[in-house]
Amino acid sequence: MTLPTGPFPPATAPTAQPWSGVPQPAPAQMPRLDPHTGLPTGAQYRDLAYHRLALSDPKHRRWSPLAEGGALFIGIILISIGFFVLTVIAMLIAGGEDLFTQIGTGDMSQMDMTNPWILLFMFGSVAIWLPVSLLVRLLLRPRPVGLIWSVTGRIRWKWLWLTMAVATGVFVVLYGLTMVAQMAWGAPDAAATTMAERHPLWWLTLLLAFLVVPIQCTAEELVFRGYLAQSIGRWLKNPAWAILLPAPLFMLGHMYDVWGQLSVLWMAIVTGFLTWRSGGLEAAISLHVVNNMVVTVTTVLWPVQVTDAEDASVGLLGFGTIFVIELVYAGIVLLLLKRGKIAVTRRAVVWPKKDQDAWYDQVRAAYAAQAAQYAHQVPFANTAPHGVPGGNLGQPQPYGQMAPVGQPAPYGQPAPYGQSAPYGQDAPAGQFGQPQPYDQPLPQLVPVTIPATMAYARSEQINSDGSLRLVPSDGLIAYAAPEQEVIPGTDPPVYAHPVVWMARADSAPAPEATEARTPESDA
């Protein structure tokens, strides 16, 4: 099942309100959209599997996984250091010097896992990855953030609880049968069945397990089956790479013997496969949580006295049990997916960066061509604009009327802003700041290419005659079209007036040095 996210119905553009007295330019010859998809050149709809979801972000870049992965690694290191420092301080205050000895060995078989503080340290040090992962995702993309959970952009709670119930049932049945078979035919040693003494607060350990272990498992899945898989999926299309490459890293993060490491590696492969096949982390989280809870609860309720490394090992039988349990669980999940009620891919628009750049170059070229045509109609041409009396450039206007910009005013009238005053008059204050001597020529208005940051303007930025309020103006003069259109690449669509003509005085700075706010930058 594919989650439909497009194509989207076209938005209704606002009614154009042309300004009186402003010439209407011909529409810019924009690059043609694909007639079948309605998308720009290079953009296409794709059904993305979970490991490829980051490609749906239009700001995705080839180097993005390196930046995001580096930020995640640094964030985990920093918060782990803070967590360790706080734990040490708490242990010193509580007088738990023996805890340092147990944790310092790095051997879980030498730790009293019925001690609530040891459990809180071991599982809590991983649980803190969860907020770090989500924060880094929020700050550095891809967007939306919820794509880290599933192809729907959120946690599918019904699917999570269903797979959790399946995993619990499979573990209880098969793990229980294994225990019965061991007691019936295994004849275990006396040393292996010697019960260890439980910590006085073992009940608190059990309570903390139900609170912390699910968060710890979710954090590990988010990092290894979420972050790493989606980072690899940006570069490598085959899902096998996203499944297999993070698995050894996950295995090396667990301090077990060879059989324990193989059990962890197998679980990493199974959860990676289910994440890709189901389109989300829910099935993997369920398996991980139930597995860890079964081990933790069994350890707390029936602690076994360990005398050597062989007693601490899960052994071949333990590995075989885990292998079968997780294989059966994966088979049931695949059967549930065949019902077709779970979205496993996401239909999204994928638009590579090079195609975006080529498209916007064509858009800017179209507006430049429109500007060249429009320049002959605006008030800087040889004739006065429509609706304004007057003759050709250099001819006086009728007495009592203001001359348009670019033409001299009659004697006795002030000149428009930015133009020289007639012979014998001083320019009013604010016209480039200085009086214009009679023997100096008018400043030349040089048409310039409209920069991308000033290609669109909001309605409130436009005067009644179509000119822009540039902030700061720096001698720039620009006009926008009266019609609004959709800014390319905006979703949801943003409407604005395209800037169709821009010029500057020959002494003014280039428009690239002028800062202006556009609807696209605000969006």
N, C-alpha and C positions, 0 to 999 in steps of 0.2 A: 504494500500500500504506500502510495506517495502522498505526502502532505501538500496540497495545492496552495501555492502562495502567489500565483499569477497565471495568465496575464491579468492585469488590473484594468477595470473599466476606465475609460478616459474621463478625466476631471472636467467639469464645466468651467470654462474660462469666464472671468467677470466681463460684463459689458463694457466695451471701450467707450470712453468719453473724450472725443477729440476736443482740443482747446481751440477756441475761436482765433482766427488770424494766423494759425500755424499751418504751414504747408504739409500735406499728407505724403510721406515718402512711400515709395513702392516697397512691398514686403521684401525682407532680405531672403536671398535664395539659399535657404538652409540646406545642409546635407540631408539626403533622403533617408528615411527610416526603412527598415526592412518591412516590406508589405505584408508579410505573414505574421511577424511577431510584434511589429510596431516598436522595435528597439533600435538604438544607434548601431552603426557599423562595428562589428567585433563583439557586440553583446549578444548573449544567447541564453535561453532557458535551459537549465540542466537539472536532472534529478540527482541530487547530491547525497551520497551515503554519509554516515556520521563522521568518518575521519576526514571528509572533504568539505565539511560545513563552513570552514573559515573562508573558503573561496567566495562565498556569497557576500562578504563584506567588500563594498566597492573600494575601500581604502587599503585592502590587502596588498602587501608588497612581498617580494620574494625573500627579503631579509627580515620580515616581521617575526617569524618564529624565533630567530636568534635573540632579538630584543626582548620578546616576551618571556622566553625561557630563561634568559639571563636575569631579568627582573624577578621572576619567580624564585630562582635559585638564591639570589641575594636576600629576598624577603624571607624565605624559609630559614636561611642561616641566621639572620638577625633575630627573628622571633624565637628560634630555638635557643640562641644564647641567652636571651632575656628570660625564657622559661626555665632554663637550667639555673641561672643565677637566683631566681625567685625560689626555686625548689631547694637549693642549697641553704638559702637563708631560713626557709621554713623548717628544714631538717635540723639546723643548728639550734633554732629556738626550741624545737620539740625534743631535742636530745636524741636524735636518731642517728648516732654515729654508725651503728651496725648496718644501716641502710646504705651508707657509702661503700662499705665493704662488699655487700651483695651486688649492688649495681656496678661497682667498679670491676667486678670479674668479667662482665660482659657475657656471662653464661647463664641463660635463663634457667637451666636445671639447678643452679646453685642459689636461685632466688626463691624466696618465700612468696609465691604468687597469691597466697591467701592474705597477705599484708596489703591493706587498702592503699598505703602510700606508694608501695612499689608498683601496684597496678596503675595508680593514677599517673605515676611518672612514665611508665613504659608506654601506655596507650595515649596519655595526654600529650606527650611530646610529639605525637603524630597528628592528633586531633586538631592541633593549632594550625596545621597546614590549610585547613578548610577556609577560614576567613582570609588568609593570605592569598590563596589561589583565586578566590572570588574578587578580592580587591584589585589584584594585578590585572585580571580579566576586564574589570570595569574601567580601569585607567588606560590600558594599552590596547583594548580591542582583542579579538574581533567582536563585532556587534551583530545582533543583540547578545547580551551576556548569557541569556538562557540557553543558547546553542551549545554550551558546554555540557548541559544535562541531556538533551535529546534533540531530535530533528524538529520537534514542535516548539522549541525555544523555552521549555519549562520541564519540571519534573512531572511525569505522568503517574500520579499517585495511585490510581487504580491498578495500573500495571505493576507498580512497585509492590503493593500489598499482595497481589496475586502471585507474583514470583517469590515473594517472601514466604507465603504459605506453602508453595511447592517445594522450596528449598528445605523448609522445616520438616515437612512430611518425609522427603527423601532421606534426610539425615537421621531422623528418628528411627525410621524403619531399617535402613541399611546399617547404620551404626549400631543399632540395637541387635540386629542379627549377627553382626561381627562379634560383639561382646559375648553373646550366648555361645557362638561357635568356639570362641577362645576358652571359655570356661568348660565347655563340654569335651574339647579335643586338645586344647593347648597345654594343659597341666602346667601353668606358670610357676616359677620359682617362688619360694617363700619370700626372698628378698624383694622380688618385684611386687609382691602383694602386701608388703608391710605399709601400713598407713602412717603418714606423717602427721605431726601435731599441727593443728590449725591455729592461726592467729586469733587472739581474743576478739578482734573486730572483723572476723571473716564475713559476718553478715553485711557489714558496711562495704566490704570488697564486692560482694554479690550485687549490692545496690548500685555501686559505682560502675560495675561492669555493664549494667543495662543502660546507664546514662552515657558512658564515655565510649564504649566499644563501637556502637553504631556510627558515632561521629568519626572515630578513627578510621573505620573501614571506608566511609564515604570520602574522607580526605584522601586516602590512598588511591581510590578509584578515580577521583577527580584529577589527580596528578598523573598517574600512570596510564589509565585507560582514557582519560579525557585530554589533558593538556598535551602529553607526549604523542598520543595517537593523532590528534588533530594537527599538531605541528608537523609530524612526518607526512601526514596526508596532503599537506600543501605542496610538497615537493614530489612525492611518490604516489601514483594513482592506485597501484595494486594494494588492496587492504592487508595482504600478508605482511607487508613491511610494518604497517601501523600496529599489527597484532604481535609480531615476533620481536621487533627491535626493543620495545620497552620491557619485555619479559625478563631478560637477564638482569636488568637494573633492579627490578622488583625483587628478584630472587636474592641478589647480593645484599639487599637491605634487611634480610632476616638472618639471625644468628643461630642456625641449626646445623646438624650434621648433614651428610650427603643425602640421606633419605628424606630428611626434612626439607632440604633445599630443592630436591626434585618435586616434592609435593607442592611447594610454593610455585615453582616454575610451571607445573601443570595447571595450577589454578590461574596463573597469569595468562596462559594461553587460552584457557576456556573462557575466562571473563573477557579477554580481548575479542575473541570470536563472537561472543554473545552481544557485546557492545556494538560491534559492526553490524551483525545480522539483525538485531532488534532496533537499531537506530537510536540507542540511548544507553545510559549507565545503569538503569534501574535493575535489570536482571543481574548485572555484575555486582552491584551493591548488595542485593539480596543474598547471593551466594556467599559473598565475603562476610557479611554480618552474621549469618547463621553459622558458618564455619567457625569463626572466632568465638561466638557466644557458646557453642557446644564445647569447644576446647576449654574456655575460661570457666564455665559453670562446672564442668566435670572436674577440673583441677581444684576448684574451691571446695566443692562438696566432698570429693573423694581424693584428697591429696595423697600421693604415693611417695614413700621414702626412696629417694634415688641414691644408689651407692656407687655406681660407675657410669661411664659414658654409654655403655650398651643399654642400661636401664633408661637413660634419658632419650634414646633414639626411638623414633617411630617405627623403624625397621621396615623390612620389605612388606610385611603384612599391613602395617599402617599406611605405607605409600599405596599399596594395592587397594586398600579400602577407600582412601580419598580419591584415587583414580576412578574407581567404579561409581562412587557417589556423584562426583561432579560430571561424569559422562552421562549418567542417567538423568541428572538434573538438566543438562544441556539438551538432551533429546526431548524431554517434556516441554521445555521452553520453545523449541523449534516446532513442535506439534501445535502449541498454542498460537504461534505466529502464523501458521498456515490458515487460520481462520480469517486472516486479512483485516482484522479490526485494529491493528496496531500500525501506525505510520513508521516505516523503516527508512524512507528517504524524504528529502525536502526539495521541492521545485523552487528554484531561485534563479535570479539573473546573475550571470557571471560575466564580468566586463574587465578584461585584463588592462593593466595600466598603460601599456603601449597603445592599445586601441582607444583608450580614453583620451590620451594626449593627441592622437591623430584626429579624433573627432572634434575636440575643442579647437584645434588649429583650423579646421575647416569652418567651424562656427565663427571664429574671429575673422577669418578671411571673408566670410559672407557679410559680416557687419562692416568690414572695411570697404567692401565694394558698394554697399548701400550708402555708407558715409560719403563716398566719392560722388555718388549720384545726388545725394541730399544736399551736398555743399553748394550746389548751384541754385538751391531753392531757399536757403536760409538767409537771414538779413545781412550776411557778409557778401552776397553776390552783387552783380552790377545793378540789379533792380531792387526796388524796395519790396519788402515782403507783402504777401496778399493782405489787403485791408489797411495798409499803411500808405498814406499819400506820399508822393515824392517821385523823383526821376532817377536817373542813373547815378552811379557813384561819382561824387564830385560836384553834383548839381545841388543848389540850395533847396530846402523845403519851403513850402508856403509859410508865411509868417504866422506865428502862434501855434505851430505844431512841432512836436519833438521829432528830430531826425532819428532814423533807425541806427542801431549800432553799426559802425563801419562807414557812416556818412557824416560830413561836417554839418553842424547846426547853423541855422541862419544867424546873422549878426544880432546880438542882443539876447540870445537865448543860450542857456547852458548846454554844453555838449554832453552826450551820453557818457556813462561811466566807462573809463578806459580809453576815451578818444581825446584828441587834441581840441582845444578851444579855437574858435575863429580868430582871425587876425585882430590883434588889439585887445583880446580878452585873456584873462587868466583862468586856468582850469580850476574849478571848485575843489575844496579840500577833499581828499580821498581818491582823486583820480591819479593813481600811481604815485600820489603823495607830493607831486611837484607841478608848478605851472609849466605849460608847454610853450616854449618860445616859437615865435611865428616862423623862424627860419629852419625849424627841424621838421622832418617828414613825419607823417602819421606812423604809428607802430604797425608793423606788418603782422597780420594774423596768419600763422602757419598751421595748416591742418596737420594733425598728428594721429597716429594709430591709437585706437582706444585700448588701453590696457585691460587685461582680463579682470582685474579687481574693480574696474569701473564700467564693466560692460552692461550692468543693469542698475536701475535706480527705483526706489520706492516712490509712491505717489506724493508723499509729503516732502520729498526732496526736490520736487519740480515746481517751478513757477508757473503762473497762468499762461505765459507765452511759450512754454515748453522747455525753457532753459533750466539748467540744474543749479542748485545751491551747493557749490563745491566747498568743502571745508578742509583746509583753506583753499582759496581759489588759485592763488599764485599765478594770476594772469590767464588761467584756463577758462575757456568758454565752451560749453557743451550743450547739446540739445538731445532730448529723448523723444522717442516715438509716442504718440498718444495712446496706441493700443498696448495692452499688456499681453505677455506671453509667458509660457512656462520656462523657467530656467532649466536648461538641460542637466540631467543627472540628479534632480531633486526628487525625493520620495519621502513624504507626500509632496505633491507638486507645489512649487512656490511661484506665484505670478509677480511679474515686475515689468517695468518699462525698459526696453532695450535702448541704450545710448547709441544714437545713429551718427552723430557728428561731434567732433571735438577739435578745438584749435587753441593756440596759445600765441601770445606776443613773442616776437623774436628774441626778447630779452628775458622771457620767463623760463623757469625750469621745465624739464621734460615731465610728462605726466607720470612716469614711473616713480618719480620722487614725491608725488602728491598722494596723500592718504585720503581715502574716501571710504565711506561705509556703504556697502551694497546689501541687498536682501540675501544674496548668496553667502556673503561672509557672515551675516547674522545667523543664517540657517545652520 
